[in-house]
């Protein structure tokens, strides 16, 4: 059985990220960790859960709905600083010609075919 200090408050529950782990959701519901895993494994956890590898995850929206708390939408989300864009650049769709650099020059010089064909050099 959980003590009052172990159970999440309404403010703590409302401040959870979009997806949380099963143990944290269990604390919000006042369930023991063991009971939460038993219910999830039997498909009887009271709100939606899903597996991510070996971990059970709980979407916070389902947990908040179960508890009768408002689910924040995009307008109610806490203001955070957006992360700088990382990763891959956008590429043109297939069949669309790539952009040429200024002046119409390509960035890579091409060698004559004879210089790159090693079989003809033998």
HELIX and SHEET records of a PDB file:
HELIX    1   1 UNK A   10  UNK A   14  1                                   5    
HELIX    2   2 UNK A   22  UNK A   29  1                                   8    
HELIX    3   3 UNK A   33  UNK A   41  1                                   9    
HELIX    4   4 UNK A   60  UNK A   66  1                                   7    
HELIX    5   5 UNK A  102  UNK A  104  5                                   3    
HELIX    6   6 UNK A  113  UNK A  116  1                                   4    
SHEET    1   A 3 UNK A  19  UNK A  21  0                                        
SHEET    2   A 3 UNK A  55  UNK A  59 -1                                        
SHEET    3   A 3 UNK A  50  UNK A  52 -1                                        
END                                                                             
